[in-house]
Amino acid sequence: MFSLFYGLPATYWDTFADFARPPVLMDLFRQYGYQFGLFTSAPLYRWFVGLDRTALARVPNLRLETSSLYPGASGWDRTVTEEWLQWLDKRDPSRPFFGFLYYDAAVSIDAPVDYPK
């Protein structure tokens, strides 16, 4: 994920995280008044995600965790999708936006309870 945002090998992650330096892309989005629809089911501060210290550093009012009424990582994913769709309907359509959804169930290998085997 680091390479997608920065265009650099992931070996630079630690350096950027130490300085909480977001990518130029995110700086430009802020400069040009983009709306941010950022939704993650895994907590952003987890060591293997670390988006709060890299790609999403300096994003105002960044939500670090998602709460869900649904069980497990797949439940968080479901909540993130529902919240994204609500946000998309309410955003200002006259302004550009950047949307980002990070799903955790695939990484956690946590399928929904009723998922066919």
Buried (B, 14 or more C-beta within 10 A) or exposed (E): BBEEBBEEEEEBBEEBBEEEBBBEEBEEBBEEEBBBBBBBBBBBEBEEBBBBBBBBBEBEEBBEEBEBEBEBBBBBBBBBBEBBEEBEEEBEEEEEBBBBBBBBBEEBEBBBEEEEE
